[in-house]
Amino acid sequence: MRHLLSIADLTRDEVERILDSARSLATVDERLPTLRGRLVLNLFFESSTRTSSSFELAAKRLSADVMSLKAAGSSVDKGESLEDTILTLSQYDPAAIVVRHAQAGAPQLVARWSDAAVVNAGDGKHQHPTQALLDLFTMREALGPLEGLHVSIVGDVLHSRVARSLLQALALVGARTTLVGPPTLLPRGVEALGCETATEIEAIGDADVVYVLRMQRERMESAYVPSLREYAARWGITPERVRPGQLVMHPGPMNRGVELDGRVADGPQSLVLAQVRAGLFVRMAVLRELLAARPALEVVA
């Protein structure tokens, strides 16, 4: 595996290997020497808490040197292009570049401009592969084998890179997916990807996992729902809509009281915090998968 730009870059065997690796890493409570002497660049041109912090901690847990850059306060504020930023930072010989960008396809461009392994930490409405992997890990830890699992993905599918990656990942491991939400927020023709769709919230009834998406107001250019209050009334996940035994997930950040009732988010069926913890181990596994087999540059005296 040269880069991780999309779930489409992975085979089922590679997914299973990453999840198995993450499980083994979750049992280790000390820093590992795996990436000692290697530099990991975290470039986040969009806001992030969970993804940026877990990638930084993952690299440090593997003993890598870490440089984290956000657009605010960098030369990007002065008009520097993404290409010039990458060409500049590549002079430090990074082993890996983790990039989040509002432009779909930006990580592919970074991979073209740098010799480093590139990890897509979210690009526009396109992909977020490590989120999908940590979600699979969380489901597998809670429920066992993923083959035949039924997952309902609820909410703003149209604008969600998380939904796109997760849909591909679930199909890859043999799970069944139903997309649920307002017709305006379900992509046209998405059934061709092997999922089912429904516009009524009752469709979540027989799912093993209810995966709730954030209403991405920052990506909405027009009114896709009459109001957030109406959305919450018709599609919000409340205690009354979750049956016993169902598990609930959310990639965060969440709009409490809109897509997810706080009583559910904080309740015993919630895996939200388990997802956060899984992110560290899965991102460690991804960095190890990408870099452990690559020799570090030798320093000649």
C-alpha positions in Angstrom: 0.0 0.0 0.0 1.7 3.2 -1.2 -0.9 5.7 0.0 -4.3 5.7 1.7 -6.4 8.1 -0.4 -9.7 6.2 -0.5 -11.3 3.1 0.7 -11.1 2.0 -2.9 -7.3 1.7 -2.4 -7.8 -1.2 -0.1 -8.6 -4.9 -0.5 -10.6 -6.8 2.1 -7.5 -8.5 3.2 -5.8 -5.2 3.8 -8.8 -3.9 5.8 -8.7 -7.0 8.0 -5.0 -6.7 8.5 -5.3 -3.0 9.6 -8.1 -3.9 12.0 -6.1 -6.8 13.4 -3.1 -4.5 13.8 -5.2 -1.9 15.5 -6.5 -4.5 18.0 -2.9 -5.6 18.9 -1.8 -1.9 19.3 -4.8 -1.3 21.6 -3.1 -3.7 24.1 0.2 -1.7 24.2 0.5 1.0 26.8 4.0 2.2 25.9 5.6 4.1 23.1 6.8 1.8 20.2 10.1 2.4 18.3 8.5 1.6 14.9 8.8 5.0 13.2 11.8 6.4 15.2 13.6 8.9 13.1 10.7 9.4 10.6 8.8 12.6 10.1 5.0 12.7 9.9 3.5 16.0 8.6 -0.1 16.7 9.7 -1.5 19.3 7.3 -5.1 20.4 8.3 -6.6 23.0 6.1 -10.1 22.4 7.6 -11.0 22.4 11.3 -10.6 19.2 13.2 -10.4 17.9 16.7 -10.7 14.1 16.7 -8.8 13.4 13.5 -6.0 15.8 13.9 -5.3 14.9 17.6 -5.5 11.2 17.0 -3.1 11.3 14.0 -0.6 13.4 16.0 -0.8 11.1 19.0 -0.6 8.0 16.8 2.6 9.2 15.2 4.1 10.0 18.6 3.1 6.6 20.0 5.1 5.1 17.1 8.1 7.4 18.0 7.9 9.5 14.9 8.8 13.2 14.7 5.6 15.2 14.1 5.0 18.5 12.5 1.5 19.8 12.6 0.4 22.7 10.4 -3.0 24.5 10.1 -3.9 27.0 7.4 -4.5 29.7 10.0 -1.2 31.3 10.8 0.7 29.7 7.9 1.7 31.1 4.6 -1.6 29.8 3.2 -3.1 32.9 4.8 -0.8 35.0 2.6 -2.0 33.2 -0.6 0.5 30.4 -0.9 -0.8 27.6 -3.0 -1.2 24.0 -1.8 1.5 22.9 -4.3 4.0 25.4 -3.0 3.2 24.5 0.6 3.9 20.8 -0.2 7.0 21.5 -2.2 8.4 23.6 0.6 7.6 21.1 3.4 8.9 18.2 1.3 12.4 19.6 1.8 12.2 18.2 5.3 11.9 14.7 3.9 8.7 13.6 5.5 7.9 9.9 5.5 4.2 10.6 5.6 1.9 13.5 4.9 -1.6 13.4 6.5 -3.8 16.0 4.8 -7.3 17.4 5.3 -8.5 19.8 2.7 -11.8 21.3 1.6 -11.0 20.5 -2.1 -12.0 17.0 -3.2 -9.0 15.3 -4.7 -6.4 17.4 -2.8 -4.7 14.4 -1.3 -4.2 12.9 -4.8 -2.4 16.1 -5.8 -0.2 16.0 -2.7 0.8 12.4 -3.6 1.8 13.7 -7.0 4.0 16.5 -5.6 5.7 14.6 -2.8 7.6 11.3 -2.4 6.0 10.8 1.0 3.2 8.3 1.8 -0.1 10.3 1.8 -3.0 9.7 4.0 -6.4 11.4 3.2 -7.8 12.8 6.5 -10.8 14.1 4.7 -11.2 15.9 1.3 -14.3 18.0 0.7 -17.4 15.8 0.2 -15.2 13.0 -1.2 -13.5 10.5 1.2 -12.5 10.0 4.8 -11.0 6.5 4.7 -9.5 6.3 8.2 -12.9 7.3 9.7 -14.5 4.4 7.9 -11.7 2.0 9.2 -12.1 3.1 12.8 -15.9 2.7 12.5 -15.4 -0.9 11.2 -13.0 -1.5 14.1 -15.5 -0.2 16.6 -18.3 -2.3 15.2 -16.2 -5.4 15.1 -15.1 -4.9 18.7 -18.7 -4.5 19.8 -20.5 -7.1 17.7 -17.9 -9.5 16.3 -17.6 -10.5 12.6 -18.8 -7.8 10.1 -20.1 -10.2 7.5 -23.9 -9.8 7.3 -24.1 -6.9 9.8 -26.9 -4.4 9.0 -26.0 -0.7 9.4 -28.4 2.1 8.9 -26.6 5.4 8.0 -29.0 8.3 8.9 -29.0 11.9 7.8 -27.0 14.2 5.5 -25.6 11.5 3.2 -25.3 14.0 0.3 -22.6 16.1 1.8 -20.8 13.4 3.9 -17.4 12.1 3.0 -17.8 9.8 6.0 -20.9 8.2 4.5 -19.1 7.6 1.2 -16.1 5.9 2.7 -18.2 3.9 5.2 -20.5 2.7 2.5 -17.6 1.4 0.5 -16.0 -0.2 3.5 -19.1 -1.9 4.7 -19.7 -3.4 1.2 -16.0 -4.6 1.1 -16.5 -6.6 4.3 -19.9 -8.0 3.3 -22.2 -5.9 5.5 -25.6 -4.6 4.5 -26.3 -0.8 4.4 -29.5 1.2 4.4 -29.3 5.0 3.9 -32.1 6.9 5.6 -32.9 10.5 5.4 -34.8 13.3 3.6 -35.0 12.7 -0.2 -33.0 15.9 -0.8 -30.1 14.5 1.3 -29.8 11.1 -0.4 -27.6 11.2 -3.5 -29.4 10.3 -6.7 -28.5 6.8 -8.0 -26.6 5.8 -4.8 -28.3 2.4 -4.8 -25.9 1.5 -7.6 -23.2 1.2 -4.9 -25.1 -1.8 -3.4 -27.1 -0.1 -0.6 -30.8 0.4 0.1 -32.4 3.7 0.7 -35.4 4.9 2.7 -36.9 8.3 3.6 -38.8 7.3 6.7 -37.0 6.9 10.1 -38.8 3.6 10.8 -36.4 2.0 8.3 -33.7 1.9 11.1 -35.9 -0.7 13.0 -34.0 -3.9 12.1 -30.5 -2.4 11.9 -27.8 -3.7 14.2 -26.1 -0.3 14.2 -27.6 3.1 13.7 -24.9 5.4 12.3 -25.9 9.0 12.6 -24.4 11.7 10.4 -23.9 15.4 11.3 -26.0 18.0 9.4 -23.3 19.7 7.5 -24.7 23.2 7.3 -21.3 24.6 6.2 -21.5 22.6 3.0 -25.1 23.3 2.2 -25.6 26.0 -0.4 -29.4 26.0 -0.2 -32.3 24.8 2.0 -32.2 21.0 1.9 -34.7 20.7 4.8 -37.4 23.2 5.9 -35.7 23.7 9.2 -33.4 21.9 11.7 -36.4 21.6 14.1 -38.4 19.7 11.5 -35.4 17.6 10.6 -35.0 16.7 14.3 -38.7 15.8 14.6 -38.7 13.5 11.6 -35.2 12.0 11.4 -33.5 12.8 14.7 -32.4 9.7 16.7 -34.2 9.8 20.1 -34.6 7.1 22.8 -38.0 6.3 21.5 -36.6 5.4 18.0 -33.8 3.1 19.2 -34.8 -0.4 20.1 -33.1 -2.5 22.7 -29.9 -4.1 21.5 -29.2 -1.5 18.8 -25.9 0.4 18.9 -25.6 4.0 17.9 -22.6 5.7 16.4 -21.7 9.2 15.3 -18.4 10.4 13.7 -18.5 13.8 15.5 -18.8 16.6 16.0 -22.5 16.2 16.8 -25.3 18.7 16.9 -27.0 17.5 20.0 -30.8 17.7 19.8 -30.7 17.9 16.0 -29.5 14.6 14.5 -28.9 12.9 17.8 -30.6 13.3 21.2 -28.2 13.8 24.0 -29.9 11.0 26.0 -28.9 8.5 23.2 -25.4 10.0 22.7 -24.6 9.6 26.4 -26.6 6.3 26.9 -25.4 2.7 27.2 -26.1 2.0 23.5 -23.8 4.7 22.3 -20.4 3.8 20.8 -19.4 7.5 20.2 -16.5 7.6 22.7 -15.4 4.1 21.6 -15.0 5.5 18.1 -12.8 8.3 19.4 -10.5 5.8 21.2 -10.5 3.5 18.1 -9.3 6.4 16.0 -5.9 6.4 17.8 -5.2 2.7 17.3 -6.5 2.5 13.7 -4.4 5.5 12.7 -1.4 3.9 14.4 -2.1 0.8 12.3 -2.4 2.8 9.1 0.9 4.6 9.7 2.6 1.4 10.5 1.1 -0.3 7.4 2.3 2.5 5.2 5.8 3.1 6.7 7.1 0.1 8.6 8.2 -1.7 5.4 9.8 1.4 3.9 13.5 1.9 4.9 14.3 5.2 6.6 16.8 7.5 4.9 20.3 6.7 6.0 22.4 9.5 7.3 25.9 9.4 5.9 28.6 10.7 8.2 
